[in-house]
Amino acid sequence: MLFVRGVIAFTAPARRTRPLARRFAAARSYDYDVVVIGGGHAGCEAAAAAARGGARTALVTQRVDTVGEMSCNPSIGGIGKGHLVREVDALGGVMGRAIDAAGIHFRMLNRRKGPAVWGPRAQADRDLYRAFMRGEIASGAYENLDVLEASAEDVLFEDRGGERRVRAVAVTIDEAPVEVATSACVITTGTFLRGTIWLGQESRPAGRFVRDDGTGGSGDLSGDVEPPSTGLAKTLELDLGLPLGRLKTGTPPRLDGRTIDWSKCVAQPSEDPPFAFSYGNAEASPRGTVACARTATNERTHDIVRAEAHTLAPPSVSGTGPRYCPSLYKKVERFGDRSSHVVWLEPEGLNTDLVYPNGLSGAFPLDVQERIVRSIAGLENAVIVQPGYDVEYDFVDPRSLDHGLGVKKARGLFLAGQICGTTGYEEAAALGLVAARTRVGRWRRGDAAASARRRFVVGRDEGYIGVLVDDLVTRGTMEPYRMFTSRAEYRLALRADNADLRLTRLGAARVPGLVEPDRLAACEARARHVADAKARCDALRFAPEAWAPAFLSADETNRDDHSKRSHKSASQLLAMPHATLEGVLALAAAQGEELLIEADARDTVAALCKYAAYLDRMDRDVAAYKRNDATKIPPDLDYSAANLPALSAEEREKLGAARPHTFAEAARISGVTPASLVYLYNHVANGSKRPSAVAAEASS
């Protein structure tokens, strides 16, 4: 076993460092306030959050060199997911700063829609991201954080006052059993909990392949893998009696970029300048950027997929795959009327030729994968460096957890990440942070107000983190859970631009010490900038003859009664369709008025003005739904897309199958979002005379 330790500073680039790893001293006491099992995205955020809160923390991982590894797609963010990254950063997390440093391709998704559903996303250099995370976790950034290279075998409990409590974590060091004493353990095993990897119809116990292994392209399962965690699965299932299920995820083959004909693909450049994920950075600071490219499958591709379906793992394999990131086979099966599916070619780094073909996951045998890849434009001569494969793994029904992610049957035991049924780095990071902060809030027993903060809970109206946790622990999931903006009934208020204003002060107040003073001060300063700028926008008014030519089309100008036009404030102008902050600033300058809006406040002020009326309506809609959850749903209600277009295909499928009698019953169906329940309530209550503000705004 190896051991590392270190110290944090929020913005200081120079930190006291120690050797990456050294032999754990035999005389050292194995005693910690918090032990985190797993060095993935949930584990890294959990360990960092616990250490920031002052807890003596140990992160146990099988391999120090894979801390912060991006097992699948080397990207961070996206629709809904980007909101989570911003919220994790607002609460002092690491992920936002890591992607700012390691990003190589930045895009704001959904820009053509309203700012509430904009999705910041960045492609990462795998090596740079992992190096940043290892530097943060395992190279001296946190004085009270140790990284133990060992295999976690079991969690040990004691009975005290009729309550089962964590007392230690059993690990294996050089094949010798060792107990690490602790009163709190956060399990973040990812895909390793009784993990099995599949390639074609062959399988092998493992959590994942080791990246860049030289035998990866051999087409079989003989390459170097990281072993699964079986002892912990038995503890959770047999000792604690927790309900376990089985999920599955997949990763596509990796291609040699030198063998791709990029001229046959559509280039997608990175945004310039690159935006920042972290509120501590004015903009991202990549070492370089690259272009991604778009191509697509075709009928020939789909014919190969259908013809070779029998070469996949047998239907008896019980793992449920992700609905919103399906394998190519599932896409062809589910959408048989489509002649093509988009494939994004995403470089994996600045100093590698590896390319990630996003959209081609599928654990076919290697020869079949080669035929599939080479049927696609631009990939006719592409060489597969490592074949795609599936991973099947155990997860715990998240309804076994409280809102602080603590296991209800065992005090001091917390779960975070894919073990809770989620999919994605961002969801894992958010859950890791919540679990650790909850524990630190309880650990601070000397704080007189600690009893009021037994759990670190973010409400559904406070953040996407709150939506994520509440969905999991109250509804559970039977398929990998992915965050979308449509899952949040308060999404107009929960935007990516204001995560710090919503959560930084909240985090500092609920768990003192977890948000660094300089981060809190920066948040307070930005809050003042936003408030001052909004007040200026409210106060500055323009005459009709000034604003009409700039903000009305020619048809509107000719059609409107000029005499009925009134003076409008800058805030009111920003609420008009197609109005932009740049346009309002230009109008003010043309009128000789100075409208001062600090750069760090612009997006937030523009969104506040744009959504002012919608926010009030959203609150009324949600309140009306909550008051009437006993309302009956017609038994013959038509759940088709034609009748309920704002519902997702998943929601229509599940509601149609369950046929709930009341809205209270509908709310208990996993996958049906509160926002959609509001829409459905308005449809039933008002005879679909008008769409709800929330549902209507989802696409604007």
Disulfide bonds with the S-S distance in Angstrom:
none
